[in-house]
Amino acid sequence: MSNSNREFDSSLNDRFRSTALTCTNDKGGVEDNKPDFKELDLGSPVSPLRLANRNSNVPTPSSSSGSSGSVCGKNAIVKTSSHSGEIESRHSPTTTTVTVNETTGSVPVHRNSRPGHVRSHSAGVPLIYSGNSSSSSSANSPVNLNALPTGNICPSGKLLKTGMAHKSPARYDVLGSGTGNYGHGSIMRGGVGTKSGGNLNEVLSGAGKSGNLVDPEELKRVGNEKYKRGNFLDALYLYDKAIAISPDNAAYRSNRAAALTGLGRFMEAVRECEEAVRLDPGYFRAHQRLASLHLKLGHVEIARKHISFQGQHPDSTELQKLQAVERHLNRCTDSRRIGDWKNVLRECDAAIAAGAESSPQLLACRAEALLKLHQLDDTDSCLGKIPKFEPSPASFSQTKFFGMLSDAYIFFVRAQVEMALGRFENAASAAEKAGLIDHRNAEVAVMLNNVRLVARARARGNDLFNSGKYAEACSAYGEGLKSDTSNSVLHCNRAVCWSKLGNWERSVEDCNQALKIQPKYTKALRRRAASYGKLERWLESVRDYESLRRELPTDNEVAEALFHAQVALKKSRGEEVSNLKFGGEVEEIMGADQFKAAISLPGVSIVFFKAVSNQQCDQISPFVDTLCVQYPSVNFLKVDVGESASVANTEAVRIVPTFKIYKNGHRVKEMICPSHQVLEYSVRHYSL
């Protein structure tokens, strides 16, 4: 069976060209391929088609798609064959021989059978049924040769003229299911519908009934058209219908795999390709698809086996991609072995870019490298991109990744990430699954044991803490840290125990370790800010509370703690703080006396000079409100230069927005139209 017969026609025009009738005269010349019939007015949308008015019994052609057309002139020999394309139209070459008898007009058609097709009717049954007579009567009754040769189809109420078939727009004519008004053989006009609606539902509803009226080859052909247009879901629907009629056709399975690949359902596509290869072990196109799929999934060895199947010359582009992926994977393995996680991340990204873009193992590898580099937020995001786990096909369930079974590696990484984020139950579940898949791997066994020890230590520490036994709780959390030194949750939990025991220095140390592992860990940051306050290290305390304020802008408890830390810092510097108040709202100035009183208060005052309907003022005003909340120890004032012209004139404000900073009644800085970054830097600088 040649490879060209396994490929689909490259376009709809190619298909029509491949099936066009070529008529030869007695001298070997080629006559025009034009329909030979009279102009008719068909009153019905579908008329029973009759042969020309001659008095001879005419054997009618067997039912098959793609056999319609007109035959002209004298005796004609016609042969049709398939063309190659990306999606397979895979069957044995079909030869149709049509001989037109000049005297009688009879058109006997002889067609070779095609493997994989389900023949629902025997030879001698008309191509298009009227719905009024049985197959046997149609085959044996005299034929009125007063109209068109079989296969010419006329829309209702229109006159057919010579050459009309060549001028009409491309549209599909499909045999109906018999559920409409015309019975079996109704012609559904206007194109083939999709799953969501249209004529296809009516046609397919008859599949398997009344002798399998739907030809699987026609379903595949339309599916191929859908595939080429990128309508993968519609194509999959059509291939499924073809497989239901002819489940042992390898081409249908391979085409279904192509549609699944387009939908990103790679595991299912692999299974479908493997089924195609099982049905036809020598099916080279299915092996090519398997090679491409396994390369996307990062399974280099399996991809190599299929790309060089039976000595076939491999595609150079695919081979180069395979070699590049393999090279980066090897480097990634070497870097992981020595703990060079930055290089692991680089080589992992390079392997993905080289062609293994759908490998869940490489995504897990990225997550592991980010975890080791203490980029926990990115780690969790990367892990979330891995599709929901489904068991791998048997063909590659035993493939190895970094020395462990590939499926086990995904759970191995997930357990580590869940543990680092404090989701101990999820971590234990993932570790158990990794152990079940690859119980012989030493790395998996060590990780599983550590997860169990850490989870047990954390549970015991929590129980002791809740019982008020803080020293024992410290010891319990410490036991867990022996098994997992980079567990930020255990460090933070122990820091709380140290603070309860009044050991502020050790509390700060554990918080530092937790924040080194997880920089945006707000619980550890809050605990460290409080511990710094107890140690009267107010500058560090204010900085931590400011960071918390940015992370938790609506947390009033944090805002008040920041205010008190700022007041304490000012006291430690000998500044006047007796009249400082907890801010949070921008005060509006209405006159010169109010303005003088406000800027004379102890501490720092920020005055925002603005004007109504000024675009720049409108843009920066919300940011001023945000700064007021973030820096509660600073007095924020706003002056409308139109309503308080005397204040604006006294302060010589000519351009808005203008910001002036006062400290204990003295102006220390002025900014005209500052950016957000400059304004915030100045506020923070003078607030300390």
C-alpha positions as CSV (number, residue, x, y, z in Angstrom):
1,M,0.0,0.0,0.0
2,S,1.7,3.3,-1.1
3,N,2.2,6.3,1.2
4,S,0.4,8.6,-1.3
5,N,-2.8,6.7,-0.7
6,R,-2.6,7.5,3.0
7,E,-2.6,11.3,2.6
8,F,-5.6,13.5,2.2
9,D,-6.2,15.7,-0.9
10,S,-4.5,19.0,-0.4
11,S,-7.5,21.1,-1.2
12,L,-11.2,20.8,-2.3
13,N,-10.2,21.8,-5.8
14,D,-7.7,19.0,-6.0
15,R,-10.4,16.5,-5.0
16,F,-12.7,17.6,-7.8
17,R,-9.8,17.6,-10.3
18,S,-8.9,14.0,-9.2
19,T,-12.4,12.8,-9.8
20,A,-13.2,14.7,-13.0
21,L,-14.2,12.6,-16.0
22,T,-11.9,12.6,-19.0
23,C,-13.7,11.6,-22.2
24,T,-11.9,10.2,-25.2
25,N,-13.3,9.7,-28.6
26,D,-12.6,6.8,-30.9
27,K,-9.4,8.5,-32.2
28,G,-7.9,9.0,-28.8
29,G,-8.8,12.7,-28.6
30,V,-10.0,14.3,-25.5
31,E,-13.5,15.9,-25.6
32,D,-14.8,18.7,-23.3
33,N,-15.9,17.5,-19.9
34,K,-19.4,19.0,-20.0
35,P,-22.7,17.6,-18.8
36,D,-24.9,16.2,-21.5
37,F,-28.6,16.9,-20.7
38,K,-31.6,19.1,-21.5
39,E,-32.8,22.1,-19.5
40,L,-35.3,20.9,-16.9
41,D,-37.6,22.6,-14.4
42,L,-37.6,20.4,-11.3
43,G,-40.6,21.3,-9.2
44,S,-39.4,19.4,-6.1
45,P,-36.3,20.2,-4.0
46,V,-35.2,16.6,-4.7
47,S,-36.4,14.8,-7.8
48,P,-36.0,11.1,-8.6
49,L,-33.2,11.1,-11.2
50,R,-33.9,9.2,-14.4
51,L,-31.8,8.0,-17.2
52,A,-32.2,9.1,-20.8
53,N,-35.3,7.8,-22.7
54,R,-34.0,4.6,-24.3
55,N,-35.5,1.1,-24.2
56,S,-32.7,-0.9,-22.7
57,N,-32.1,-2.2,-19.2
58,V,-29.2,-0.3,-17.7
59,P,-27.2,-1.6,-14.8
60,T,-26.9,1.2,-12.3
61,P,-23.8,2.0,-10.3
62,S,-23.3,0.9,-6.7
63,S,-23.8,3.3,-3.8
64,S,-20.6,5.2,-3.0
65,S,-19.5,8.7,-2.4
66,G,-17.6,10.6,-5.0
67,S,-19.1,8.7,-8.0
68,S,-21.4,11.4,-9.2
69,G,-20.7,13.2,-12.5
70,S,-21.7,13.4,-16.1
71,V,-20.4,11.3,-19.0
72,C,-20.5,12.7,-22.5
73,G,-19.8,11.6,-26.0
74,K,-19.1,8.0,-27.0
75,N,-17.4,5.2,-25.1
76,A,-15.3,6.7,-22.3
77,I,-12.8,5.2,-20.0
78,V,-12.4,7.0,-16.6
79,K,-10.0,6.3,-13.8
80,T,-9.8,8.1,-10.5
81,S,-7.2,7.9,-7.7
82,S,-6.5,9.8,-4.5
83,H,-3.9,12.4,-3.8
84,S,-1.7,13.0,-0.8
85,G,-2.0,15.6,1.9
86,E,-1.4,16.2,5.6
87,I,-4.5,14.4,6.7
88,E,-4.9,11.0,5.4
89,S,-7.5,9.7,2.9
90,R,-6.0,6.3,3.2
91,H,-7.3,3.4,1.1
92,S,-6.3,1.3,-1.8
93,P,-6.3,3.1,-5.2
94,T,-9.8,3.0,-6.6
95,T,-10.4,2.7,-10.3
96,T,-13.8,3.5,-11.8
97,T,-14.3,2.4,-15.5
98,V,-17.3,4.0,-17.2
99,T,-18.2,2.9,-20.7
100,V,-20.9,4.7,-22.4
101,N,-22.7,2.8,-25.2
102,E,-23.3,5.2,-28.1
103,T,-26.4,3.4,-29.2
104,T,-28.2,2.6,-25.9
105,G,-26.7,5.2,-23.5
106,S,-26.2,2.6,-20.9
107,V,-23.6,3.4,-18.2
108,P,-22.4,0.3,-16.4
109,V,-19.9,1.2,-13.7
110,H,-17.3,-1.2,-12.3
111,R,-15.6,-0.2,-9.0
112,N,-12.9,-2.1,-7.1
113,S,-13.6,-2.5,-3.4
114,R,-11.7,-0.4,-0.9
115,P,-10.3,-1.7,2.4
116,G,-11.8,-0.1,5.5
117,H,-15.1,0.8,3.8
118,V,-18.3,-0.6,5.0
119,R,-20.5,-1.6,2.0
120,S,-24.1,-1.3,3.0
121,H,-25.6,-2.1,-0.4
122,S,-24.8,-4.5,-3.1
123,A,-24.0,-3.6,-6.7
124,G,-26.9,-2.6,-8.8
125,V,-28.5,-0.3,-6.3
126,P,-29.0,3.3,-7.5
127,L,-26.7,6.0,-6.1
128,I,-29.6,8.2,-5.1
129,Y,-32.8,6.6,-3.9
130,S,-36.3,8.0,-4.5
131,G,-37.6,6.4,-1.3
132,N,-40.4,4.6,-3.2
133,S,-39.0,1.4,-4.4
134,S,-36.8,-1.4,-3.1
135,S,-33.3,-2.1,-4.1
136,S,-34.2,-5.1,-6.1
137,S,-37.0,-3.4,-8.1
138,S,-34.7,-0.5,-8.8
139,A,-32.0,-2.9,-10.2
140,N,-34.3,-4.9,-12.5
141,S,-37.0,-2.5,-13.7
142,P,-36.7,-0.8,-17.2
143,V,-35.2,2.6,-17.0
144,N,-36.6,5.7,-18.6
145,L,-33.7,7.4,-20.3
146,N,-35.5,10.8,-20.6
147,A,-33.5,12.9,-18.1
148,L,-30.1,13.1,-16.6
149,P,-27.4,10.5,-16.2
150,T,-27.1,9.3,-12.6
151,G,-25.4,11.8,-10.3
152,N,-26.5,15.1,-11.8
153,I,-28.2,17.1,-9.0
154,C,-30.5,20.1,-9.6
155,P,-31.7,22.6,-6.9
156,S,-35.4,23.2,-6.8
157,G,-37.0,25.5,-9.3
158,K,-33.8,26.1,-11.3
159,L,-32.9,25.4,-14.9
160,L,-29.7,23.5,-15.5
161,K,-27.7,24.5,-18.5
162,T,-24.6,23.3,-20.0
163,G,-21.6,24.1,-17.9
164,M,-23.8,25.1,-14.9
165,A,-22.0,22.6,-12.6
166,H,-18.7,24.4,-13.2
167,K,-20.1,27.9,-12.3
168,S,-22.0,27.1,-9.1
169,P,-20.2,27.8,-5.7
170,A,-18.6,24.9,-3.9
171,R,-21.1,23.2,-1.6
172,Y,-21.5,19.7,-0.3
173,D,-24.4,17.4,-1.3
174,V,-25.0,14.8,1.4
175,L,-27.4,11.9,1.4
176,G,-30.1,12.4,4.0
177,S,-30.9,10.0,6.8
178,G,-34.4,9.4,5.8
179,T,-35.9,11.3,8.8
180,G,-37.0,14.2,6.6
181,N,-39.8,14.5,4.0
182,Y,-38.1,12.7,1.2
183,G,-37.0,9.4,2.8
184,H,-33.7,7.7,2.2
185,G,-31.5,9.5,-0.3
186,S,-32.7,13.0,0.4
187,I,-30.1,15.5,-0.6
188,M,-29.1,18.0,2.1
189,R,-28.1,21.2,0.4
190,G,-26.0,24.1,1.5
191,G,-22.9,22.5,3.0
192,V,-22.3,20.1,5.8
193,G,-23.2,21.2,9.3
194,T,-21.3,20.9,12.5
195,K,-22.0,19.4,15.9
196,S,-23.5,22.6,17.0
197,G,-26.1,22.6,14.3
198,G,-26.7,22.4,10.6
199,N,-27.4,19.6,8.2
200,L,-24.7,17.2,9.6
201,N,-26.8,16.3,12.6
202,E,-29.6,15.1,10.4
203,V,-27.3,13.1,8.2
204,L,-25.4,11.5,11.1
205,S,-28.6,10.7,13.0
206,G,-29.2,8.0,10.4
207,A,-25.7,6.4,10.8
208,G,-26.1,2.7,11.6
209,K,-29.8,2.7,10.6
210,S,-31.3,1.6,7.3
211,G,-28.1,0.2,6.0
212,N,-25.5,2.7,7.2
213,L,-26.3,5.6,4.8
214,V,-23.4,7.6,6.0
215,D,-20.1,6.8,4.2
216,P,-17.2,6.9,6.7
217,E,-14.9,8.2,3.9
218,E,-17.2,11.1,3.4
219,L,-17.1,11.8,7.1
220,K,-13.4,11.7,7.1
221,R,-13.2,14.0,4.0
222,V,-15.3,16.6,5.6
223,G,-13.4,16.2,8.9
224,N,-10.2,16.8,7.0
225,E,-11.6,20.1,5.7
226,K,-12.6,21.1,9.2
227,Y,-9.1,20.2,10.4
228,K,-7.4,22.3,7.7
229,R,-9.5,25.3,8.8
230,G,-8.5,24.8,12.4
231,N,-11.9,23.6,13.5
232,F,-10.4,20.7,15.5
233,L,-13.4,20.0,17.7
234,D,-15.7,19.6,14.6
235,A,-13.0,17.5,12.9
236,L,-12.8,15.2,16.0
237,Y,-16.6,14.8,16.0
238,L,-16.6,13.7,12.4
239,Y,-13.6,11.3,12.9
240,D,-15.4,9.8,15.9
241,K,-18.4,9.1,13.7
242,A,-16.3,7.5,11.0
243,I,-14.6,5.3,13.6
244,A,-18.0,4.2,15.0
245,I,-18.8,2.9,11.5
246,S,-15.4,1.5,10.7
247,P,-13.5,1.0,14.0
248,D,-10.6,-1.0,12.4
249,N,-9.5,1.8,10.0
250,A,-6.0,3.0,11.0
251,A,-6.3,6.2,9.0
252,Y,-9.4,7.3,10.9
253,R,-7.5,6.7,14.2
254,S,-4.5,8.6,13.0
255,N,-6.6,11.6,11.9
256,R,-8.4,11.5,15.2
257,A,-4.9,11.8,16.9
258,A,-4.2,14.9,14.7
259,A,-7.4,16.6,15.9
260,L,-6.7,15.7,19.5
261,T,-3.2,17.2,19.1
262,G,-4.7,20.4,17.8
263,L,-6.9,20.5,20.9
264,G,-3.8,20.0,23.1
265,R,-5.0,16.6,24.4
266,F,-1.6,14.9,23.8
267,M,-2.0,11.8,26.0
268,E,-5.2,10.9,24.2
269,A,-3.5,11.6,20.8
270,V,-0.7,9.1,21.8
271,R,-3.2,6.4,22.6
272,E,-5.0,6.9,19.3
273,C,-1.8,6.8,17.3
274,E,-0.8,3.6,19.1
275,E,-4.1,2.1,18.2
276,A,-3.5,3.0,14.5
277,V,-0.1,1.3,14.7
278,R,-1.7,-1.7,16.3
279,L,-4.2,-1.9,13.4
280,D,-1.5,-1.3,10.8
281,P,2.1,-1.9,12.2
282,G,3.6,-0.5,9.0
283,Y,1.7,2.7,9.0
284,F,4.5,5.2,8.6
285,R,2.4,8.3,9.1
286,A,1.2,7.1,12.5
287,H,4.8,6.5,13.5
288,Q,5.6,10.0,12.4
289,R,2.8,11.4,14.6
290,L,3.9,9.3,17.5
291,A,7.5,10.7,17.2
292,S,6.2,14.3,17.1
293,L,4.0,13.7,20.1
294,H,6.7,12.1,22.2
295,L,9.1,14.9,21.4
296,K,6.6,17.5,22.6
297,L,6.2,15.4,25.8
298,G,10.0,15.2,26.2
299,H,10.3,11.4,25.7
300,V,13.4,11.5,23.6
301,E,14.1,7.7,23.4
302,I,10.6,6.8,22.3
303,A,10.5,9.7,19.8
304,R,13.8,8.4,18.3
305,K,12.3,4.9,17.9
306,H,9.4,6.1,15.9
307,I,11.2,8.8,13.9
308,S,13.6,6.1,12.5
309,F,10.9,3.5,12.0
310,Q,12.0,0.5,9.8
311,G,14.9,2.4,8.4
312,Q,12.8,5.2,7.0
313,H,14.7,8.4,6.3
314,P,13.8,10.7,9.3
315,D,12.5,14.2,8.7
316,S,15.6,16.5,9.1
317,T,13.8,19.2,11.0
318,E,12.3,16.7,13.5
319,L,15.6,15.0,14.0
320,Q,17.3,18.3,14.7
321,K,14.7,19.2,17.3
322,L,15.1,15.8,18.9
323,Q,18.9,16.2,19.2
324,A,18.5,19.7,20.6
325,V,16.0,18.6,23.3
326,E,18.2,15.6,24.2
327,R,21.3,17.9,24.5
328,H,19.6,20.3,26.9
329,L,18.0,17.5,28.9
330,N,21.5,15.9,29.5
331,R,22.9,19.3,30.6
332,C,19.9,19.8,32.9
333,T,20.5,16.3,34.5
334,D,24.2,17.1,35.1
335,S,23.4,20.5,36.7
336,R,20.7,19.0,38.9
337,R,23.1,16.4,40.1
338,I,25.5,19.0,41.5
339,G,22.8,21.4,42.7
340,D,23.4,24.1,40.1
341,W,19.8,25.2,40.1
342,K,20.3,28.4,38.0
343,N,21.7,26.3,35.2
344,V,19.0,23.7,35.7
345,L,16.5,26.5,35.1
346,R,18.3,27.7,32.0
347,E,18.6,24.3,30.4
348,C,15.1,23.4,31.2
349,D,13.8,26.5,29.5
350,A,16.1,25.7,26.5
351,A,14.7,22.2,26.2
352,I,11.1,23.5,26.2
353,A,12.0,26.1,23.6
354,A,13.7,23.5,21.4
355,G,10.5,21.4,21.0
356,A,9.5,19.8,24.3
357,E,7.0,22.5,25.0
358,S,4.2,20.2,26.3
359,S,6.3,18.1,28.7
360,P,4.8,18.1,32.2
361,Q,8.1,16.7,33.6
362,L,10.0,19.8,32.3
363,L,7.4,22.1,33.9
364,A,7.9,20.2,37.1
365,C,11.7,20.6,36.7
366,R,11.2,24.4,36.4
367,A,9.1,24.4,39.6
368,E,11.8,22.4,41.4
369,A,14.6,24.8,40.3
370,L,12.5,27.8,41.3
371,L,11.8,26.2,44.7
372,K,15.5,25.7,45.3
373,L,16.2,29.3,44.3
374,H,13.6,30.4,46.9
375,Q,11.2,31.9,44.3
376,L,8.2,30.3,45.9
377,D,5.5,32.5,44.2
378,D,6.9,31.6,40.8
379,T,7.2,28.0,41.8
380,D,3.5,27.7,42.7
381,S,2.5,29.4,39.5
382,C,4.7,27.1,37.4
383,L,3.3,24.0,39.1
384,G,-0.2,25.2,38.4
385,K,0.5,25.1,34.7
386,I,0.9,21.3,34.8
387,P,-2.3,19.7,33.4
388,K,-4.4,17.6,35.8
389,F,-2.6,14.3,36.1
390,E,-3.8,11.4,34.0
391,P,-2.0,8.0,33.9
392,S,0.5,7.7,31.1
393,P,-0.1,5.3,28.2
394,A,1.6,1.9,28.8
395,S,4.1,2.6,26.0
396,F,6.0,5.2,28.1
397,S,4.8,4.6,31.7
398,Q,8.2,3.2,32.5
399,T,10.3,6.1,31.0
400,K,12.8,7.7,33.4
401,F,13.3,11.3,34.2
402,F,16.3,12.2,36.4
403,G,16.5,8.5,37.4
404,M,12.9,8.1,38.5
405,L,9.8,7.1,36.6
406,S,8.5,10.2,34.8
407,D,5.0,10.2,36.5
408,A,6.6,9.8,39.9
409,Y,8.8,12.9,39.3
410,I,5.8,15.1,39.0
411,F,4.4,14.0,42.4
412,F,7.9,14.2,43.8
413,V,8.2,17.9,43.0
414,R,4.6,18.7,44.0
415,A,5.2,17.2,47.4
416,Q,8.2,19.4,47.9
417,V,6.3,22.6,46.9
418,E,3.3,21.8,48.9
419,M,5.5,21.2,52.0
420,A,7.3,24.5,51.5
421,L,4.0,26.4,51.3
422,G,2.7,24.8,54.5
423,R,0.1,22.6,52.8
424,F,1.2,19.5,54.7
425,E,-1.8,17.3,53.9
426,N,-1.4,17.9,50.1
427,A,2.3,17.3,50.4
428,A,1.8,14.0,52.2
429,S,-0.8,12.9,49.5
430,A,1.6,13.8,46.6
431,A,4.5,12.0,48.3
432,E,2.4,8.8,48.8
433,K,1.5,8.8,45.1
434,A,5.2,9.2,44.1
435,G,6.1,6.3,46.3
436,L,3.4,4.1,44.9
437,I,4.5,4.8,41.3
438,D,8.2,4.3,41.9
439,H,8.8,2.7,45.3
440,R,12.2,1.4,44.3
441,N,13.8,4.9,43.7
442,A,16.0,6.0,46.6
443,E,15.3,9.7,46.1
444,V,11.6,9.2,46.2
445,A,11.9,7.0,49.3
446,V,14.0,9.7,51.1
447,M,11.5,12.5,50.2
448,L,8.5,10.4,51.3
449,N,10.2,9.7,54.7
450,N,11.0,13.4,55.2
451,V,7.5,14.5,54.4
452,R,6.1,12.1,56.9
453,L,8.5,13.2,59.6
454,V,7.9,16.9,58.9
455,A,4.1,16.5,58.9
456,R,4.2,14.6,62.2
457,A,6.6,17.2,63.8
458,R,4.4,20.1,62.7
459,A,1.2,18.4,64.1
460,R,2.9,17.6,67.4
461,G,4.3,21.2,67.6
462,N,0.9,22.7,67.0
463,D,-0.7,20.6,69.7
464,L,2.0,21.6,72.2
465,F,1.7,25.3,71.3
466,N,-2.1,25.2,71.7
467,S,-1.5,23.7,75.2
468,G,0.7,26.6,76.1
469,K,3.9,24.4,76.2
470,Y,6.0,26.8,74.1
471,A,9.4,25.3,74.9
472,E,8.3,21.8,74.0
473,A,6.7,23.2,70.8
474,C,10.0,24.8,69.9
475,S,11.7,21.4,70.2
476,A,9.0,19.7,68.1
477,Y,9.3,22.2,65.3
478,G,13.1,21.8,65.5
479,E,12.8,18.1,65.0
480,G,10.9,18.8,61.8
481,L,13.5,21.2,60.6
482,K,16.1,18.5,60.9
483,S,14.3,16.6,58.1
484,D,13.5,19.8,56.0
485,T,15.9,22.7,56.8
486,S,14.2,25.0,54.2
487,N,10.7,24.8,55.5
488,S,9.6,28.4,56.0
489,V,6.4,27.4,57.9
490,L,8.3,25.5,60.6
491,H,10.7,28.4,61.0
492,C,7.9,30.9,61.4
493,N,6.0,28.6,63.9
494,R,9.1,28.3,66.0
495,A,9.6,32.1,65.9
496,V,6.2,32.6,67.4
497,C,7.2,30.1,70.2
498,W,10.4,32.1,70.9
499,S,8.4,35.4,71.1
500,K,6.0,33.8,73.6
501,L,9.1,32.8,75.7
502,G,10.4,36.4,75.4
503,N,13.4,35.3,73.3
504,W,13.2,38.1,70.7
505,E,16.6,37.6,69.2
506,R,15.9,34.0,68.3
507,S,12.5,34.9,67.1
508,V,14.1,37.4,64.6
509,E,16.6,34.7,63.5
510,D,13.8,32.2,62.7
511,C,11.8,34.9,60.9
512,N,14.9,35.8,58.9
513,Q,15.3,32.2,57.8
514,A,11.6,32.0,56.8
515,L,11.8,35.2,54.8
516,K,14.9,34.0,53.1
517,I,13.0,31.0,51.8
518,Q,9.8,32.9,51.2
519,P,10.4,36.6,50.8
520,K,6.7,37.6,50.8
521,Y,5.7,35.5,53.8
522,T,3.5,38.1,55.6
523,K,3.2,36.1,58.8
524,A,7.0,36.0,59.2
525,L,7.3,39.7,58.3
526,R,4.6,40.6,60.9
527,R,6.3,38.5,63.6
528,R,9.7,40.0,62.8
529,A,8.4,43.6,62.9
530,A,6.9,43.0,66.3
531,S,10.1,41.3,67.6
532,Y,12.1,44.3,66.4
533,G,9.8,46.6,68.3
534,K,10.4,44.5,71.5
535,L,14.1,45.0,70.9
536,E,13.5,48.7,70.3
537,R,15.0,48.5,66.9
538,W,12.5,50.9,65.6
539,L,14.0,51.7,62.2
540,E,13.9,47.9,61.3
541,S,10.4,47.7,62.7
542,V,9.1,50.6,60.7
543,R,10.6,49.2,57.5
544,D,8.9,45.8,58.1
545,Y,5.6,47.4,58.8
546,E,5.9,49.6,55.7
547,S,6.5,46.4,53.6
548,L,3.4,44.9,55.3
549,R,1.4,48.0,54.5
550,R,2.2,47.6,50.8
551,E,1.2,43.9,50.9
552,L,-1.9,44.5,53.1
553,P,-3.1,48.0,52.3
554,T,-6.5,47.5,53.9
555,D,-5.2,46.0,57.2
556,N,-6.0,48.6,59.9
557,E,-4.1,46.6,62.5
558,V,-0.9,46.9,60.5
559,A,-1.5,50.6,59.8
560,E,-1.9,51.4,63.5
561,A,1.2,49.3,64.4
562,L,3.2,51.2,61.8
563,F,2.0,54.5,63.3
564,H,3.1,53.6,66.8
565,A,6.5,52.3,65.4
566,Q,7.0,55.6,63.6
567,V,6.1,57.6,66.8
568,A,8.5,55.5,68.8
569,L,11.3,56.1,66.2
570,K,10.7,59.8,66.4
571,K,10.9,59.7,70.2
572,S,14.1,57.7,70.1
573,R,15.5,60.6,68.1
574,G,14.3,63.3,70.5
575,E,11.6,64.7,68.2
576,E,8.4,66.3,69.5
577,V,5.6,63.8,69.2
578,S,3.1,64.9,71.8
579,N,0.5,66.2,69.3
580,L,1.0,63.5,66.6
581,K,-2.3,61.8,65.6
582,F,-3.1,58.6,63.8
583,G,-3.9,59.7,60.2
584,G,-5.6,58.0,57.3
585,E,-7.4,60.9,55.6
586,V,-6.3,64.0,53.7
587,E,-7.3,67.2,55.5
588,E,-8.8,69.9,53.3
589,I,-7.5,73.5,54.0
590,M,-10.1,76.3,53.6
591,G,-8.1,79.4,54.9
592,A,-4.8,80.9,55.8
593,D,-5.2,80.4,59.6
594,Q,-6.1,76.7,59.3
595,F,-3.1,76.3,57.0
596,K,-0.6,77.8,59.4
597,A,-1.9,75.8,62.3
598,A,-1.7,72.5,60.3
599,I,1.9,72.9,59.1
600,S,3.0,74.0,62.6
601,L,2.1,70.6,64.2
602,P,5.0,68.3,65.3
603,G,6.2,66.0,62.6
604,V,5.9,66.1,58.9
605,S,3.1,67.7,56.8
606,I,2.7,67.1,53.0
607,V,0.6,69.9,51.3
608,F,-1.0,69.1,48.0
609,F,-1.8,72.3,46.0
610,K,-4.4,71.4,43.3
611,A,-7.0,72.9,41.0
612,V,-10.4,71.7,40.0
613,S,-10.6,70.1,36.5
614,N,-6.9,69.9,36.1
615,Q,-6.0,66.6,34.5
616,Q,-2.7,66.1,36.2
617,C,-4.2,66.8,39.6
618,D,-7.0,64.3,39.0
619,Q,-4.5,61.7,38.0
620,I,-2.2,62.0,41.1
621,S,-5.0,62.6,43.7
622,P,-5.8,58.9,44.2
623,F,-2.1,58.2,44.8
624,V,-2.0,60.9,47.5
625,D,-4.9,59.1,49.2
626,T,-2.9,55.9,49.1
627,L,0.2,57.5,50.6
628,C,-1.9,58.9,53.4
629,V,-3.0,55.4,54.4
630,Q,0.5,54.0,54.0
631,Y,2.1,56.7,56.1
632,P,-0.3,57.3,59.0
633,S,2.2,59.4,61.0
634,V,2.4,62.0,58.3
635,N,-0.1,64.9,58.0
636,F,-1.5,65.1,54.5
637,L,-3.2,68.4,53.5
638,K,-4.8,69.6,50.3
639,V,-5.3,73.2,49.1
640,D,-7.6,74.1,46.2
641,V,-5.9,77.2,44.7
642,G,-9.2,78.5,43.3
643,E,-11.1,78.4,46.7
644,S,-8.1,79.3,48.8
645,A,-6.4,81.9,46.6
646,S,-4.8,83.7,49.6
647,V,-3.0,80.6,50.7
648,A,-1.8,79.9,47.1
649,N,-0.6,83.5,46.8
650,T,1.2,83.5,50.1
651,E,3.0,80.3,49.2
652,A,3.7,81.6,45.6
653,V,2.0,78.6,43.9
654,R,1.8,79.3,40.2
655,I,1.7,75.7,38.7
656,V,-0.4,72.7,39.9
657,P,0.0,70.1,41.1
658,T,2.6,71.4,43.5
659,F,3.7,69.6,46.7
660,K,5.4,71.2,49.7
661,I,6.8,69.3,52.6
662,Y,6.9,71.0,56.1
663,K,8.6,69.8,59.2
664,N,7.7,71.4,62.5
665,G,6.4,74.5,60.6
666,H,9.4,74.9,58.3
667,R,9.4,74.1,54.6
668,V,12.0,71.5,53.7
669,K,11.1,70.6,50.1
670,E,9.0,71.7,47.2
671,M,8.1,69.6,44.1
672,I,6.2,70.7,41.0
673,C,4.4,68.0,39.0
674,P,6.4,65.1,40.5
675,S,6.1,61.5,39.4
676,H,4.6,58.9,41.7
677,Q,8.0,57.4,42.4
678,V,9.6,60.8,43.4
679,L,6.6,61.8,45.6
680,E,6.6,58.5,47.5
681,Y,10.4,58.5,48.0
682,S,10.2,62.0,49.4
683,V,7.3,61.1,51.7
684,R,9.1,58.1,53.0
685,H,12.4,59.9,53.5
686,Y,10.9,62.7,55.6
687,S,8.6,60.4,57.5
688,L,11.5,58.6,59.2
